[in-house]
Amino acid sequence: MKFIKFFFVGIFFGIVLVKSEAVSWYRIYEMFKFQSFHMYGIIGSAVFIGALSIGLIKYLKIKNIEGNDIYLPPKDRGFTSYIVGGTLFGFGWALAGACPGPMYILLGTGVFSMLIVIAAAVLGTFTYGLIRTKLPH
């Protein structure tokens, strides 16, 4: 029962993404063909707000809901892992027409073909878990 607030925040977030057309396959297609600024504006706004929020958390020493300090571990991965990971993520996004969060939103809006995409994402995550120790991180 204590997680009900997260359920409603998720519904609100889904409504915002649908209304802003961030889950629209056509908008994603435009973005990957560099035909529209719409998605870049949404993503850029999210990056800016996220960076500002992280800065405020560090500067004001904001605590979490339980009163504990928020610990943000330093990034210690090399630049190559970001390039490879980002490229794989982008390929999946371009092929499926949705990144992980909007997959569930699209399913909720009645795009039942997203079940195939969700199953593939779960399978890919499971496969990564199996071979993770053998990969160069």
VMD Tcl script that builds the backbone (N, CA, C; Angstrom):
set m [mol new atoms 411]
animate dup $m
set s [atomselect $m all]
$s set {name element resname resid chain x y z} {
  {N N MET 1 A 0.813 -1.198 0.000}
  {CA C MET 1 A 0.000 0.000 0.000}
  {C C MET 1 A 0.858 1.264 0.000}
  {N N LYS 2 A 2.098 1.162 0.552}
  {CA C LYS 2 A 2.940 2.357 0.615}
  {C C LYS 2 A 3.517 2.745 -0.749}
  {N N PHE 3 A 3.388 1.861 -1.732}
  {CA C PHE 3 A 3.923 2.146 -3.067}
  {C C PHE 3 A 2.871 2.721 -4.014}
  {N N ILE 4 A 1.677 2.977 -3.510}
  {CA C ILE 4 A 0.597 3.481 -4.362}
  {C C ILE 4 A 0.938 4.841 -4.963}
  {N N LYS 5 A 1.714 5.647 -4.233}
  {CA C LYS 5 A 2.093 6.964 -4.770}
  {C C LYS 5 A 2.952 6.816 -6.022}
  {N N PHE 6 A 3.792 5.784 -6.072}
  {CA C PHE 6 A 4.628 5.553 -7.242}
  {C C PHE 6 A 3.783 5.110 -8.438}
  {N N PHE 7 A 2.723 4.369 -8.155}
  {CA C PHE 7 A 1.793 3.944 -9.197}
  {C C PHE 7 A 1.161 5.171 -9.860}
  {N N PHE 8 A 0.717 6.116 -9.060}
  {CA C PHE 8 A 0.076 7.312 -9.608}
  {C C PHE 8 A 1.078 8.242 -10.294}
  {N N VAL 9 A 2.289 8.312 -9.785}
  {CA C VAL 9 A 3.324 9.098 -10.465}
  {C C VAL 9 A 3.631 8.470 -11.824}
  {N N GLY 10 A 3.666 7.139 -11.887}
  {CA C GLY 10 A 3.894 6.447 -13.153}
  {C C GLY 10 A 2.783 6.702 -14.156}
  {N N ILE 11 A 1.549 6.707 -13.686}
  {CA C ILE 11 A 0.426 7.008 -14.580}
  {C C ILE 11 A 0.533 8.441 -15.084}
  {N N PHE 12 A 0.854 9.376 -14.193}
  {CA C PHE 12 A 1.007 10.775 -14.600}
  {C C PHE 12 A 2.134 10.922 -15.624}
  {N N PHE 13 A 3.263 10.252 -15.373}
  {CA C PHE 13 A 4.391 10.302 -16.295}
  {C C PHE 13 A 4.001 9.740 -17.660}
  {N N GLY 14 A 3.252 8.647 -17.663}
  {CA C GLY 14 A 2.788 8.068 -18.914}
  {C C GLY 14 A 1.892 9.015 -19.689}
  {N N ILE 15 A 1.003 9.697 -18.997}
  {CA C ILE 15 A 0.120 10.669 -19.644}
  {C C ILE 15 A 0.939 11.804 -20.245}
  {N N VAL 16 A 1.932 12.292 -19.504}
  {CA C VAL 16 A 2.784 13.377 -20.010}
  {C C VAL 16 A 3.534 12.928 -21.263}
  {N N LEU 17 A 4.071 11.722 -21.255}
  {CA C LEU 17 A 4.805 11.231 -22.429}
  {C C LEU 17 A 3.897 11.047 -23.642}
  {N N VAL 18 A 2.676 10.583 -23.415}
  {CA C VAL 18 A 1.740 10.414 -24.532}
  {C C VAL 18 A 1.327 11.777 -25.081}
  {N N LYS 19 A 0.987 12.704 -24.198}
  {CA C LYS 19 A 0.531 14.026 -24.645}
  {C C LYS 19 A 1.647 14.836 -25.314}
  {N N SER 20 A 2.889 14.634 -24.888}
  {CA C SER 20 A 4.014 15.353 -25.504}
  {C C SER 20 A 4.496 14.668 -26.781}
  {N N GLU 21 A 3.886 13.541 -27.112}
  {CA C GLU 21 A 4.230 12.732 -28.279}
  {C C GLU 21 A 5.631 12.131 -28.197}
  {N N ALA 22 A 6.157 11.986 -27.001}
  {CA C ALA 22 A 7.484 11.399 -26.832}
  {C C ALA 22 A 7.483 9.898 -27.100}
  {N N VAL 23 A 6.310 9.267 -27.084}
  {CA C VAL 23 A 6.230 7.836 -27.365}
  {C C VAL 23 A 5.719 7.572 -28.776}
  {N N SER 24 A 5.573 8.612 -29.558}
  {CA C SER 24 A 5.075 8.478 -30.924}
  {C C SER 24 A 6.166 7.912 -31.831}
  {N N TRP 25 A 5.850 6.816 -32.524}
  {CA C TRP 25 A 6.823 6.224 -33.423}
  {C C TRP 25 A 7.229 7.232 -34.493}
  {N N TYR 26 A 6.270 8.015 -34.963}
  {CA C TYR 26 A 6.565 8.993 -36.008}
  {C C TYR 26 A 7.565 10.038 -35.511}
  {N N ARG 27 A 7.414 10.502 -34.279}
  {CA C ARG 27 A 8.354 11.485 -33.717}
  {C C ARG 27 A 9.743 10.883 -33.562}
  {N N ILE 28 A 9.806 9.626 -33.157}
  {CA C ILE 28 A 11.097 8.951 -33.010}
  {C C ILE 28 A 11.745 8.771 -34.386}
  {N N TYR 29 A 10.948 8.408 -35.377}
  {CA C TYR 29 A 11.432 8.272 -36.748}
  {C C TYR 29 A 12.001 9.602 -37.247}
  {N N GLU 30 A 11.273 10.701 -36.987}
  {CA C GLU 30 A 11.764 12.031 -37.375}
  {C C GLU 30 A 13.103 12.340 -36.711}
  {N N MET 31 A 13.221 11.967 -35.452}
  {CA C MET 31 A 14.444 12.258 -34.715}
  {C C MET 31 A 15.637 11.531 -35.335}
  {N N PHE 32 A 15.477 10.238 -35.610}
  {CA C PHE 32 A 16.590 9.468 -36.146}
  {C C PHE 32 A 16.945 9.867 -37.573}
  {N N LYS 33 A 16.033 10.532 -38.266}
  {CA C LYS 33 A 16.339 11.032 -39.610}
  {C C LYS 33 A 16.737 12.510 -39.581}
  {N N PHE 34 A 16.873 13.077 -38.390}
  {CA C PHE 34 A 17.243 14.486 -38.192}
  {C C PHE 34 A 16.296 15.427 -38.940}
  {N N GLN 35 A 15.009 15.138 -38.896}
  {CA C GLN 35 A 14.014 15.955 -39.586}
  {C C GLN 35 A 13.259 16.886 -38.645}
  {N N SER 36 A 13.394 16.690 -37.333}
  {CA C SER 36 A 12.623 17.496 -36.392}
  {C C SER 36 A 13.410 17.669 -35.092}
  {N N PHE 37 A 13.197 18.807 -34.461}
  {CA C PHE 37 A 13.855 19.104 -33.193}
  {C C PHE 37 A 13.027 18.615 -32.002}
  {N N HIS 38 A 11.797 18.182 -32.231}
  {CA C HIS 38 A 10.851 17.848 -31.160}
  {C C HIS 38 A 11.461 16.940 -30.091}
  {N N MET 39 A 11.945 15.775 -30.489}
  {CA C MET 39 A 12.486 14.814 -29.515}
  {C C MET 39 A 13.791 15.302 -28.905}
  {N N TYR 40 A 14.607 15.983 -29.697}
  {CA C TYR 40 A 15.854 16.521 -29.141}
  {C C TYR 40 A 15.551 17.564 -28.072}
  {N N GLY 41 A 14.494 18.332 -28.268}
  {CA C GLY 41 A 14.074 19.306 -27.264}
  {C C GLY 41 A 13.632 18.631 -25.978}
  {N N ILE 42 A 12.872 17.550 -26.092}
  {CA C ILE 42 A 12.409 16.811 -24.916}
  {C C ILE 42 A 13.597 16.179 -24.190}
  {N N ILE 43 A 14.471 15.517 -24.940}
  {CA C ILE 43 A 15.628 14.851 -24.333}
  {C C ILE 43 A 16.578 15.883 -23.731}
  {N N GLY 44 A 16.820 16.970 -24.452}
  {CA C GLY 44 A 17.693 18.023 -23.931}
  {C C GLY 44 A 17.148 18.641 -22.660}
  {N N SER 45 A 15.835 18.852 -22.598}
  {CA C SER 45 A 15.210 19.385 -21.388}
  {C C SER 45 A 15.390 18.422 -20.220}
  {N N ALA 46 A 15.218 17.134 -20.495}
  {CA C ALA 46 A 15.383 16.123 -19.444}
  {C C ALA 46 A 16.821 16.077 -18.933}
  {N N VAL 47 A 17.792 16.156 -19.841}
  {CA C VAL 47 A 19.200 16.162 -19.434}
  {C C VAL 47 A 19.506 17.395 -18.597}
  {N N PHE 48 A 19.024 18.553 -19.025}
  {CA C PHE 48 A 19.262 19.796 -18.281}
  {C C PHE 48 A 18.643 19.725 -16.890}
  {N N ILE 49 A 17.396 19.295 -16.797}
  {CA C ILE 49 A 16.723 19.210 -15.494}
  {C C ILE 49 A 17.405 18.168 -14.612}
  {N N GLY 50 A 17.830 17.044 -15.207}
  {CA C GLY 50 A 18.534 16.019 -14.434}
  {C C GLY 50 A 19.856 16.524 -13.884}
  {N N ALA 51 A 20.632 17.214 -14.719}
  {CA C ALA 51 A 21.923 17.759 -14.278}
  {C C ALA 51 A 21.714 18.810 -13.196}
  {N N LEU 52 A 20.726 19.670 -13.372}
  {CA C LEU 52 A 20.410 20.688 -12.371}
  {C C LEU 52 A 19.991 20.037 -11.053}
  {N N SER 53 A 19.166 19.002 -11.139}
  {CA C SER 53 A 18.712 18.298 -9.941}
  {C C SER 53 A 19.857 17.633 -9.199}
  {N N ILE 54 A 20.754 16.981 -9.929}
  {CA C ILE 54 A 21.920 16.335 -9.297}
  {C C ILE 54 A 22.792 17.391 -8.621}
  {N N GLY 55 A 22.991 18.511 -9.320}
  {CA C GLY 55 A 23.772 19.599 -8.727}
  {C C GLY 55 A 23.151 20.117 -7.446}
  {N N LEU 56 A 21.837 20.283 -7.436}
  {CA C LEU 56 A 21.143 20.761 -6.223}
  {C C LEU 56 A 21.204 19.729 -5.102}
  {N N ILE 57 A 21.067 18.459 -5.437}
  {CA C ILE 57 A 21.169 17.402 -4.414}
  {C C ILE 57 A 22.534 17.446 -3.745}
  {N N LYS 58 A 23.584 17.606 -4.549}
  {CA C LYS 58 A 24.936 17.660 -3.985}
  {C C LYS 58 A 25.168 18.950 -3.200}
  {N N TYR 59 A 24.759 20.080 -3.765}
  {CA C TYR 59 A 25.022 21.381 -3.151}
  {C C TYR 59 A 24.234 21.571 -1.846}
  {N N LEU 60 A 22.971 21.192 -1.852}
  {CA C LEU 60 A 22.120 21.379 -0.673}
  {C C LEU 60 A 22.141 20.193 0.278}
  {N N LYS 61 A 22.879 19.137 -0.102}
  {CA C LYS 61 A 22.973 17.913 0.705}
  {C C LYS 61 A 21.581 17.391 1.078}
  {N N ILE 62 A 20.742 17.273 0.062}
  {CA C ILE 62 A 19.365 16.820 0.252}
  {C C ILE 62 A 19.371 15.352 0.665}
  {N N LYS 63 A 18.468 15.001 1.563}
  {CA C LYS 63 A 18.363 13.632 2.055}
  {C C LYS 63 A 17.196 12.931 1.360}
  {N N ASN 64 A 17.223 11.588 1.370}
  {CA C ASN 64 A 16.129 10.839 0.752}
  {C C ASN 64 A 14.912 10.828 1.673}
  {N N ILE 65 A 13.861 10.147 1.258}
  {CA C ILE 65 A 12.596 10.157 1.994}
  {C C ILE 65 A 12.724 9.530 3.381}
  {N N GLU 66 A 13.749 8.690 3.572}
  {CA C GLU 66 A 13.975 8.050 4.868}
  {C C GLU 66 A 14.937 8.849 5.749}
  {N N GLY 67 A 15.411 9.991 5.254}
  {CA C GLY 67 A 16.304 10.845 6.028}
  {C C GLY 67 A 17.779 10.522 5.874}
  {N N ASN 68 A 18.119 9.600 5.002}
  {CA C ASN 68 A 19.517 9.234 4.776}
  {C C ASN 68 A 20.131 10.114 3.693}
  {N N ASP 69 A 21.465 10.258 3.753}
  {CA C ASP 69 A 22.160 10.991 2.700}
  {C C ASP 69 A 21.998 10.276 1.367}
  {N N ILE 70 A 21.892 11.038 0.303}
  {CA C ILE 70 A 21.815 10.475 -1.041}
  {C C ILE 70 A 23.249 10.317 -1.537}
  {N N TYR 71 A 23.639 9.077 -1.807}
  {CA C TYR 71 A 24.991 8.795 -2.272}
  {C C TYR 71 A 24.970 8.613 -3.778}
  {N N LEU 72 A 25.768 9.387 -4.473}
  {CA C LEU 72 A 25.905 9.288 -5.926}
  {C C LEU 72 A 27.318 8.821 -6.237}
  {N N PRO 73 A 27.473 7.524 -6.566}
  {CA C PRO 73 A 28.820 7.005 -6.808}
  {C C PRO 73 A 29.444 7.635 -8.046}
  {N N PRO 74 A 30.760 7.808 -8.024}
  {CA C PRO 74 A 31.430 8.382 -9.205}
  {C C PRO 74 A 31.407 7.402 -10.364}
  {N N LYS 75 A 31.373 7.940 -11.565}
  {CA C LYS 75 A 31.402 7.106 -12.770}
  {C C LYS 75 A 32.849 6.714 -13.030}
  {N N ASP 76 A 33.117 5.425 -13.118}
  {CA C ASP 76 A 34.493 4.972 -13.316}
  {C C ASP 76 A 34.659 4.152 -14.593}
  {N N ARG 77 A 33.644 4.150 -15.440}
  {CA C ARG 77 A 33.744 3.406 -16.694}
  {C C ARG 77 A 34.431 4.259 -17.740}
  {N N GLY 78 A 35.048 3.588 -18.678}
  {CA C GLY 78 A 35.729 4.297 -19.757}
  {C C GLY 78 A 34.755 4.843 -20.787}
  {N N PHE 79 A 35.237 5.755 -21.581}
  {CA C PHE 79 A 34.420 6.401 -22.609}
  {C C PHE 79 A 33.920 5.393 -23.636}
  {N N THR 80 A 34.721 4.374 -23.934}
  {CA C THR 80 A 34.354 3.371 -24.932}
  {C C THR 80 A 33.081 2.630 -24.539}
  {N N SER 81 A 32.925 2.315 -23.255}
  {CA C SER 81 A 31.723 1.591 -22.836}
  {C C SER 81 A 30.473 2.428 -23.055}
  {N N TYR 82 A 30.577 3.750 -22.929}
  {CA C TYR 82 A 29.424 4.620 -23.188}
  {C C TYR 82 A 29.096 4.649 -24.679}
  {N N ILE 83 A 30.120 4.668 -25.509}
  {CA C ILE 83 A 29.900 4.673 -26.959}
  {C C ILE 83 A 29.247 3.367 -27.397}
  {N N VAL 84 A 29.783 2.240 -26.962}
  {CA C VAL 84 A 29.228 0.938 -27.346}
  {C C VAL 84 A 27.818 0.773 -26.783}
  {N N GLY 85 A 27.638 1.055 -25.502}
  {CA C GLY 85 A 26.317 0.924 -24.884}
  {C C GLY 85 A 25.287 1.854 -25.503}
  {N N GLY 86 A 25.678 3.091 -25.753}
  {CA C GLY 86 A 24.766 4.055 -26.366}
  {C C GLY 86 A 24.390 3.667 -27.783}
  {N N THR 87 A 25.349 3.119 -28.512}
  {CA C THR 87 A 25.071 2.677 -29.882}
  {C C THR 87 A 24.101 1.509 -29.885}
  {N N LEU 88 A 24.319 0.530 -29.018}
  {CA C LEU 88 A 23.400 -0.610 -28.924}
  {C C LEU 88 A 22.004 -0.152 -28.498}
  {N N PHE 89 A 21.955 0.752 -27.533}
  {CA C PHE 89 A 20.674 1.300 -27.074}
  {C C PHE 89 A 19.971 2.017 -28.224}
  {N N GLY 90 A 20.712 2.824 -28.967}
  {CA C GLY 90 A 20.139 3.553 -30.103}
  {C C GLY 90 A 19.631 2.632 -31.191}
  {N N PHE 91 A 20.386 1.557 -31.481}
  {CA C PHE 91 A 19.925 0.587 -32.486}
  {C C PHE 91 A 18.607 -0.050 -32.049}
  {N N GLY 92 A 18.554 -0.463 -30.793}
  {CA C GLY 92 A 17.315 -1.063 -30.279}
  {C C GLY 92 A 16.158 -0.091 -30.312}
  {N N TRP 93 A 16.431 1.154 -29.953}
  {CA C TRP 93 A 15.408 2.188 -29.957}
  {C C TRP 93 A 14.896 2.436 -31.374}
  {N N ALA 94 A 15.826 2.507 -32.324}
  {CA C ALA 94 A 15.439 2.752 -33.712}
  {C C ALA 94 A 14.666 1.561 -34.287}
  {N N LEU 95 A 15.073 0.342 -33.965}
  {CA C LEU 95 A 14.385 -0.839 -34.495}
  {C C LEU 95 A 13.001 -1.025 -33.881}
  {N N ALA 96 A 12.899 -0.807 -32.586}
  {CA C ALA 96 A 11.627 -1.031 -31.892}
  {C C ALA 96 A 10.714 0.191 -31.948}
  {N N GLY 97 A 11.287 1.356 -32.127}
  {CA C GLY 97 A 10.493 2.582 -32.109}
  {C C GLY 97 A 10.150 3.029 -30.709}
  {N N ALA 98 A 10.826 2.472 -29.705}
  {CA C ALA 98 A 10.558 2.851 -28.314}
  {C C ALA 98 A 11.734 2.467 -27.444}
  {N N CYS 99 A 12.018 3.292 -26.454}
  {CA C CYS 99 A 13.027 2.937 -25.463}
  {C C CYS 99 A 12.312 2.245 -24.287}
  {N N PRO 100 A 13.019 1.745 -23.286}
  {CA C PRO 100 A 12.395 0.893 -22.269}
  {C C PRO 100 A 11.168 1.464 -21.554}
  {N N GLY 101 A 11.186 2.709 -21.113}
  {CA C GLY 101 A 10.025 3.259 -20.403}
  {C C GLY 101 A 8.781 3.325 -21.271}
  {N N PRO 102 A 8.869 3.940 -22.437}
  {CA C PRO 102 A 7.691 4.036 -23.302}
  {C C PRO 102 A 7.160 2.703 -23.831}
  {N N MET 103 A 7.926 1.638 -23.765}
  {CA C MET 103 A 7.400 0.347 -24.209}
  {C C MET 103 A 6.143 0.006 -23.416}
  {N N TYR 104 A 6.192 0.213 -22.112}
  {CA C TYR 104 A 5.057 -0.108 -21.253}
  {C C TYR 104 A 3.920 0.894 -21.441}
  {N N ILE 105 A 4.277 2.145 -21.692}
  {CA C ILE 105 A 3.260 3.164 -21.945}
  {C C ILE 105 A 2.518 2.835 -23.243}
  {N N LEU 106 A 3.259 2.456 -24.277}
  {CA C LEU 106 A 2.626 2.091 -25.541}
  {C C LEU 106 A 1.743 0.860 -25.380}
  {N N LEU 107 A 2.184 -0.097 -24.585}
  {CA C LEU 107 A 1.348 -1.268 -24.305}
  {C C LEU 107 A 0.056 -0.822 -23.621}
  {N N GLY 108 A 0.173 0.104 -22.677}
  {CA C GLY 108 A -1.005 0.626 -21.982}
  {C C GLY 108 A -1.942 1.409 -22.884}
  {N N THR 109 A -1.418 1.973 -23.979}
  {CA C THR 109 A -2.276 2.702 -24.913}
  {C C THR 109 A -2.882 1.782 -25.964}
  {N N GLY 110 A -2.588 0.478 -25.883}
  {CA C GLY 110 A -3.209 -0.473 -26.799}
  {C C GLY 110 A -2.336 -0.951 -27.939}
  {N N VAL 111 A -1.056 -0.611 -27.930}
  {CA C VAL 111 A -0.147 -1.087 -28.973}
  {C C VAL 111 A 0.393 -2.448 -28.509}
  {N N PHE 112 A -0.384 -3.492 -28.782}
  {CA C PHE 112 A -0.069 -4.813 -28.247}
  {C C PHE 112 A 1.145 -5.462 -28.901}
  {N N SER 113 A 1.600 -4.924 -30.033}
  {CA C SER 113 A 2.828 -5.447 -30.631}
  {C C SER 113 A 4.036 -5.169 -29.738}
  {N N MET 114 A 3.885 -4.263 -28.780}
  {CA C MET 114 A 4.974 -3.968 -27.837}
  {C C MET 114 A 5.267 -5.158 -26.934}
  {N N LEU 115 A 4.343 -6.108 -26.844}
  {CA C LEU 115 A 4.611 -7.323 -26.072}
  {C C LEU 115 A 5.826 -8.054 -26.629}
  {N N ILE 116 A 5.982 -8.059 -27.948}
  {CA C ILE 116 A 7.142 -8.688 -28.583}
  {C C ILE 116 A 8.408 -7.934 -28.205}
  {N N VAL 117 A 8.343 -6.613 -28.232}
  {CA C VAL 117 A 9.496 -5.778 -27.895}
  {C C VAL 117 A 9.865 -5.962 -26.421}
  {N N ILE 118 A 8.871 -5.988 -25.544}
  {CA C ILE 118 A 9.124 -6.177 -24.113}
  {C C ILE 118 A 9.745 -7.546 -23.873}
  {N N ALA 119 A 9.228 -8.583 -24.531}
  {CA C ALA 119 A 9.801 -9.926 -24.388}
  {C C ALA 119 A 11.250 -9.948 -24.865}
  {N N ALA 120 A 11.535 -9.273 -25.973}
  {CA C ALA 120 A 12.918 -9.216 -26.480}
  {C C ALA 120 A 13.813 -8.453 -25.512}
  {N N ALA 121 A 13.305 -7.381 -24.911}
  {CA C ALA 121 A 14.097 -6.612 -23.947}
  {C C ALA 121 A 14.406 -7.443 -22.704}
  {N N VAL 122 A 13.425 -8.185 -22.234}
  {CA C VAL 122 A 13.639 -9.052 -21.065}
  {C C VAL 122 A 14.644 -10.143 -21.406}
  {N N LEU 123 A 14.528 -10.727 -22.579}
  {CA C LEU 123 A 15.474 -11.759 -23.013}
  {C C LEU 123 A 16.888 -11.186 -23.131}
  {N N GLY 124 A 17.004 -9.992 -23.701}
  {CA C GLY 124 A 18.310 -9.346 -23.816}
  {C C GLY 124 A 18.926 -9.048 -22.459}
  {N N THR 125 A 18.104 -8.582 -21.520}
  {CA C THR 125 A 18.584 -8.301 -20.157}
  {C C THR 125 A 19.034 -9.590 -19.479}
  {N N PHE 126 A 18.264 -10.653 -19.649}
  {CA C PHE 126 A 18.619 -11.949 -19.079}
  {C C PHE 126 A 19.935 -12.459 -19.662}
  {N N THR 127 A 20.079 -12.332 -20.982}
  {CA C THR 127 A 21.315 -12.762 -21.655}
  {C C THR 127 A 22.511 -11.964 -21.153}
  {N N TYR 128 A 22.332 -10.653 -21.009}
  {CA C TYR 128 A 23.414 -9.822 -20.472}
  {C C TYR 128 A 23.808 -10.293 -19.074}
  {N N GLY 129 A 22.818 -10.608 -18.255}
  {CA C GLY 129 A 23.114 -11.102 -16.912}
  {C C GLY 129 A 23.927 -12.378 -16.922}
  {N N LEU 130 A 23.679 -13.230 -17.914}
  {CA C LEU 130 A 24.426 -14.486 -18.009}
  {C C LEU 130 A 25.873 -14.276 -18.439}
  {N N ILE 131 A 26.108 -13.327 -19.347}
  {CA C ILE 131 A 27.457 -13.157 -19.899}
  {C C ILE 131 A 28.185 -11.930 -19.346}
  {N N ARG 132 A 27.589 -11.265 -18.403}
  {CA C ARG 132 A 28.145 -10.019 -17.870}
  {C C ARG 132 A 29.571 -10.161 -17.365}
  {N N THR 133 A 29.874 -11.223 -16.670}
  {CA C THR 133 A 31.219 -11.389 -16.107}
  {C C THR 133 A 32.282 -11.618 -17.178}
  {N N LYS 134 A 31.860 -12.018 -18.373}
  {CA C LYS 134 A 32.808 -12.280 -19.463}
  {C C LYS 134 A 33.034 -11.056 -20.350}
  {N N LEU 135 A 32.271 -10.002 -20.136}
  {CA C LEU 135 A 32.376 -8.803 -20.963}
  {C C LEU 135 A 33.376 -7.815 -20.375}
  {N N PRO 136 A 34.054 -7.072 -21.236}
  {CA C PRO 136 A 34.989 -6.047 -20.712}
  {C C PRO 136 A 34.202 -4.819 -20.237}
  {N N HIS 137 A 34.281 -4.548 -18.972}
  {CA C HIS 137 A 33.575 -3.379 -18.426}
  {C C HIS 137 A 34.586 -2.311 -18.112}
}
mol reanalyze $m
mol bondsrecalc $m
mol representation Tube
mol addrep $m
